Amino acid sequence: MAQTIAPPSAVLADPLGVVVGLVTELEPALDHAAIRDALGSVAGGRAKRRRLAQALSDQPKLLVEGRSPAPRVVGDLLIALRNAGAVRISPPVCAECGKQLRTLQRRGQDWYCGVCGPRREPCTACGQTRVVSVRDRDGRPRCGQCPPEDGRDPVDVIVDVVARVDPTLPTQVVIAAVNASVSQAGQRRRLAWALAGRPDLLTGAGAQASVPSVLRLIDKLCDVGAAAVVRPPCPHCGRVIALVKPRGGVRLCRNCVAKSRAQPCSRCGTVREAAGRDEHGRVLCPYCLITDPANQETCVDCGRRRPVSVRTPDGPQCPSCRPPTVATCDICGNQTPCVISKATGKPWCRVCTRRWGRCAGCGELRPVRGGTIDHPLCATCTHPDPAFWRNCPGCGQSGRIHAGACARCTVEQRLRVLLGDETGEIRPQLHALYRALATADRPNTVAAWLDKSAAPAILRSLDGQPLTHQVLDELPAGKPVEHLRSMLVATATLPLRDEHMARLERWLTRTINGRADPDQQQLLHRYAVWHLLRRLRHRCGDDVTTHNQAVALQQRVKAAVVDRHAQ
């Protein structure tokens, strides 16, 4: 759920300072560091800190009396401060019996003890008004003395359903997968009800599951080798990827959920999933959320009001002032800023995260994820356990941490959009270019070219036109055009030609046509074309023109123009 940004008042601009000030007035002996530690343990997010500061500013007596109604975070803070040594600050008090609490249960804005907190309703089976222990499949309450109507252990129900789908799985393996998927009895019961009503959830219809534990169980069963259990694809995009949120009765992947929630930002107009709302309830995109003055604090190092990157005992630090973690890279051995590798659990530097090499274990040219510079290892050779890695749903490539398509499948999809026609088929004249880019050893380099180069935009602008040297010559001259031309020549899409000679001819044409006097044009044409250019062609013969030869001819033509102008 997107958080709400309150107006940038004194309370909400520095909520931690407001809370520390109120607590210090009551407990002057309590150390500020202890107060901030207690705040960090109960209110780590911006929205919680603001709710806490607003509630204590509106009702300062909460710190002394400890009586609800109040937000849950206030009760958690009171308990944390008492544990830190506060004496004058009251612990939370039960709203019904007045008992001081060390833990609390909440109904709405009220706090209760363990005796007063649980709801009491008439049991569906015996009719006695007692504490609700469980609810049946229809949501009706049952007390602790009346078991569910079927009377069976939910784990046994799940084992029976899985056995009908895949009889080859051992019972103990299924029980272990169930225990790893759901930890509470109520969750196991809801999982059993879902599978008993729809066993097809295990064979591809998992996106229609009413409880997320079904998807977790499918993952666990597939990890242990279940052949008949199928991971469900996303109903919108068709990718076999983690499904997170229900939309329209089915569960979608994170990307499709974001697209379904997309709406225009009230400030910049970007159509994206809302990351927050301003004080008037208007939608904010992620960029406008972090740049909102109400969400920024003063950095203790540079003094600028910027987004908080890390909080230190001295105060918040912005991303520019945050000190990097310097360590010895496990791959290259350099002492440099590092992050911890998920594959090895050891530090590696930014350079090594982009390093490629031929694996010393399998001999494949792949990204380096372990080993050393002299003995590099790919992902699967670094961590041989196949259960640790994820596979690409498109090509099946292993050795990946994140879900979703691999870099090569992503590049192939983008190339089909760029080089394909209306039906999605690659245009005949671009087949060679597509094969060269799609089979490149380093697909990340091709992805960077698609992101940053102007060549893809040039190809899109030429859609429907024949791809020839003459068509490229009509485009504005520059490195993107020449690089694209060299790629098309290298893939035999365009024939090889003398590029220096072709550019020299175009330059001579512009230079001659740039003279206003027709007599000068004719004279310069005879000198440049019939004398200099003809002699250069004769000298080169079957060889291509060099850069120095082209520059020397241009210098002679420029000198002739200057001399003629001086006369």
Secondary structure as GFF3:
##gff-version 3
##sequence-region A 1 567
A	DSSP	beta_strand	3	4	.	.	.	ID=ss1
A	DSSP	alpha_helix	10	13	.	.	.	ID=ss2
A	DSSP	alpha_helix	15	26	.	.	.	ID=ss3
A	DSSP	alpha_helix	32	42	.	.	.	ID=ss4
A	DSSP	alpha_helix	46	58	.	.	.	ID=ss5
A	DSSP	alpha_helix	62	65	.	.	.	ID=ss6
A	DSSP	alpha_helix	72	83	.	.	.	ID=ss7
A	DSSP	beta_strand	105	107	.	.	.	ID=ss8
A	DSSP	beta_strand	110	112	.	.	.	ID=ss9
A	DSSP	beta_strand	120	122	.	.	.	ID=ss10
A	DSSP	beta_strand	129	131	.	.	.	ID=ss11
A	DSSP	beta_strand	134	135	.	.	.	ID=ss12
A	DSSP	beta_strand	141	142	.	.	.	ID=ss13
A	DSSP	alpha_helix	154	165	.	.	.	ID=ss14
A	DSSP	alpha_helix	171	181	.	.	.	ID=ss15
A	DSSP	alpha_helix	185	197	.	.	.	ID=ss16
A	DSSP	three_ten_helix	199	202	.	.	.	ID=ss17
A	DSSP	three_ten_helix	206	208	.	.	.	ID=ss18
A	DSSP	alpha_helix	213	223	.	.	.	ID=ss19
A	DSSP	beta_strand	243	247	.	.	.	ID=ss20
A	DSSP	beta_strand	250	253	.	.	.	ID=ss21
A	DSSP	alpha_helix	254	261	.	.	.	ID=ss22
A	DSSP	beta_strand	262	264	.	.	.	ID=ss23
A	DSSP	beta_strand	271	273	.	.	.	ID=ss24
A	DSSP	beta_strand	276	277	.	.	.	ID=ss25
A	DSSP	beta_strand	283	284	.	.	.	ID=ss26
A	DSSP	alpha_helix	286	291	.	.	.	ID=ss27
A	DSSP	three_ten_helix	293	295	.	.	.	ID=ss28
A	DSSP	beta_strand	297	298	.	.	.	ID=ss29
A	DSSP	beta_strand	305	306	.	.	.	ID=ss30
A	DSSP	beta_strand	310	312	.	.	.	ID=ss31
A	DSSP	beta_strand	315	317	.	.	.	ID=ss32
A	DSSP	beta_strand	326	328	.	.	.	ID=ss33
A	DSSP	beta_strand	335	340	.	.	.	ID=ss34
A	DSSP	beta_strand	347	349	.	.	.	ID=ss35
A	DSSP	alpha_helix	350	353	.	.	.	ID=ss36
A	DSSP	beta_strand	356	358	.	.	.	ID=ss37
A	DSSP	beta_strand	365	367	.	.	.	ID=ss38
A	DSSP	beta_strand	370	371	.	.	.	ID=ss39
A	DSSP	beta_strand	376	377	.	.	.	ID=ss40
A	DSSP	alpha_helix	379	382	.	.	.	ID=ss41
A	DSSP	three_ten_helix	386	388	.	.	.	ID=ss42
A	DSSP	alpha_helix	407	419	.	.	.	ID=ss43
A	DSSP	three_ten_helix	428	430	.	.	.	ID=ss44
A	DSSP	alpha_helix	431	438	.	.	.	ID=ss45
A	DSSP	alpha_helix	443	452	.	.	.	ID=ss46
A	DSSP	alpha_helix	455	461	.	.	.	ID=ss47
A	DSSP	alpha_helix	469	473	.	.	.	ID=ss48
A	DSSP	alpha_helix	479	490	.	.	.	ID=ss49
A	DSSP	alpha_helix	499	513	.	.	.	ID=ss50
A	DSSP	alpha_helix	518	527	.	.	.	ID=ss51
A	DSSP	pi_helix	528	533	.	.	.	ID=ss52
A	DSSP	alpha_helix	534	540	.	.	.	ID=ss53
A	DSSP	alpha_helix	547	566	.	.	.	ID=ss54
###
